[in-house]
Amino acid sequence: MATRILLVSGSTRAASTNTAALRAMHEHVSDDIETVWYDGLSALPAFSPDDAEQPPPTVAALRSAIDGADAVLFCTPEYAGSLPGSFKNLLDWTVKGGQLYGKRVASLSVAAPGRGEGAQAHLRIVLGYVAAEVVDLGHRVTVGSADVGADGLVAGAALRDELGSALRTLAGAAAA
């Protein structure tokens, strides 16, 4: 049985390098790795504790996707030194439901060195709060705008292979 990894981009931007990186990882599926794409970030309503017990359908779908995955891979940009609000909203919806508690998760930063540290630090705080089992992918993979073609895909084979290696690291940890 294949290890199922949910891919979640923290960006709502059409030309996102974060989304492009996750798409490249999706190319590296194999008999032992299955990726599932989460594309509902923009459709999530603002978090409300009043709705946590009986969540809206879009939130129920998010929670179901996380429940059905062996691991979750996040790739998010940094906005104003932290997580994008829409992505933080996604994470807030998982707190009451407990979907990330004990779940193996990883975060890949594709920002240039020296950038994106605030988002990664805040994501680690949230993942610690929800008791997720954070897997260290070992390194960052820089994906710049020039690395993404007009089709929204990462262009270089070596860069795609590096992204595939990160996916296999998470899959190995999830399968262990």
C-alpha positions in Angstrom: 0.0 0.0 0.0 1.3 3.4 -1.0 2.1 6.1 1.5 -0.4 8.9 1.0 0.9 12.5 1.3 -1.4 15.5 1.2 0.2 18.4 -0.6 -0.9 21.8 0.7 0.2 25.1 -0.7 -0.1 28.1 1.6 -0.4 30.4 -1.4 -3.4 31.6 -3.3 -1.3 33.2 -6.0 -1.7 31.8 -9.5 2.0 32.0 -10.3 3.1 30.7 -6.9 6.6 29.1 -6.7 5.3 27.2 -3.6 2.5 25.7 -5.6 4.8 24.9 -8.5 7.2 23.1 -6.2 4.4 20.9 -4.9 3.3 20.2 -8.5 6.8 19.0 -9.2 6.7 16.7 -6.2 3.4 15.3 -7.6 5.4 14.2 -10.6 7.5 12.0 -8.3 4.8 9.6 -7.3 5.6 5.9 -7.5 4.1 2.6 -6.5 5.0 3.4 -2.9 4.0 7.1 -2.8 0.7 8.6 -3.6 0.1 12.4 -3.5 -3.2 14.1 -3.0 -3.6 17.7 -4.0 -5.5 20.0 -1.6 -6.8 23.0 -3.6 -9.5 24.4 -1.2 -7.5 27.1 0.5 -9.3 30.0 -1.1 -12.7 28.5 -0.4 -12.3 28.1 3.4 -14.5 30.5 5.4 -12.9 32.6 8.2 -12.4 30.4 11.2 -15.1 30.6 13.9 -15.0 28.6 17.1 -18.8 28.5 16.9 -18.6 26.4 13.8 -15.8 24.1 14.9 -18.2 21.2 16.0 -20.4 21.4 12.9 -18.0 22.8 10.3 -19.0 24.1 6.9 -18.6 21.5 4.0 -15.3 23.0 2.8 -13.8 22.6 6.3 -15.2 19.1 6.6 -13.5 18.3 3.2 -10.2 19.7 4.5 -10.4 17.7 7.7 -11.3 14.5 5.7 -8.3 15.1 3.4 -5.9 15.4 6.3 -7.5 12.3 8.1 -7.0 10.3 4.9 -3.3 11.1 4.5 -0.4 9.4 6.1 1.5 12.7 6.1 1.0 16.3 5.1 3.5 18.5 3.2 3.1 22.2 3.5 4.8 24.7 1.2 4.0 28.3 2.1 5.3 31.8 1.3 5.9 34.4 4.0 3.7 37.5 4.1 4.7 40.4 6.4 7.1 38.2 8.4 4.6 35.4 9.1 2.2 33.0 7.6 -0.3 34.2 5.0 -3.7 34.8 6.7 -5.5 32.3 4.5 -3.0 29.6 5.3 -3.2 30.3 9.1 -6.9 30.2 8.8 -6.6 26.6 7.3 -4.4 25.6 10.3 -6.9 27.1 12.7 -9.7 24.9 11.3 -7.6 21.8 12.2 -7.2 22.7 15.9 -10.6 21.7 17.3 -10.9 18.7 15.0 -7.4 17.4 16.0 -6.5 16.3 12.4 -2.8 17.3 12.8 -2.4 15.8 16.3 0.3 13.1 15.9 0.2 13.4 12.1 3.6 13.4 10.4 4.0 16.7 8.7 6.8 18.6 6.9 7.2 22.1 5.6 9.3 22.9 2.6 10.6 26.4 2.1 11.3 27.4 -1.5 12.2 31.0 -0.7 15.7 32.2 -1.3 18.2 31.8 1.6 17.6 34.5 4.2 13.9 34.8 3.3 10.8 33.0 4.6 12.2 32.3 8.0 9.3 34.1 9.8 6.7 31.9 8.1 8.7 28.7 8.9 9.1 29.8 12.5 5.4 30.5 13.0 4.4 27.3 11.2 6.6 25.3 13.7 4.9 27.1 16.6 1.4 26.1 15.3 2.5 22.6 14.5 4.0 22.3 18.0 0.7 23.5 19.5 -1.3 20.9 17.6 1.3 18.2 18.5 2.0 17.3 14.9 5.1 15.1 14.4 7.3 17.4 12.4 9.7 15.6 9.9 12.8 17.5 9.0 13.3 17.3 5.2 17.0 18.1 5.7 17.3 21.2 3.5 15.5 23.9 1.7 15.0 23.8 -2.1 15.1 27.3 -3.6 12.5 27.7 -6.4 12.5 31.2 -8.0 10.2 32.7 -10.5 12.7 32.0 -13.3 12.5 28.3 -12.4 8.8 28.1 -13.2 7.7 27.9 -16.8 4.6 29.6 -18.3 2.7 26.3 -17.6 3.2 26.7 -13.9 5.6 23.8 -13.6 9.2 23.7 -12.4 11.4 23.7 -15.5 14.8 22.1 -14.5 15.2 18.4 -14.1 17.8 18.7 -11.3 15.5 21.0 -9.3 12.5 18.6 -9.8 14.7 15.7 -8.7 15.7 17.7 -5.5 12.0 18.3 -4.8 11.3 14.6 -5.4 14.0 13.7 -2.9 12.2 15.9 -0.2 9.0 14.1 -1.0 10.6 10.7 -0.6 12.1 11.8 2.8 8.7 12.6 4.1 7.2 9.4 2.6 9.9 7.3 4.3 9.3 8.9 7.7 5.5 8.4 7.3 6.0 4.7 6.3 8.3 4.1 9.3 
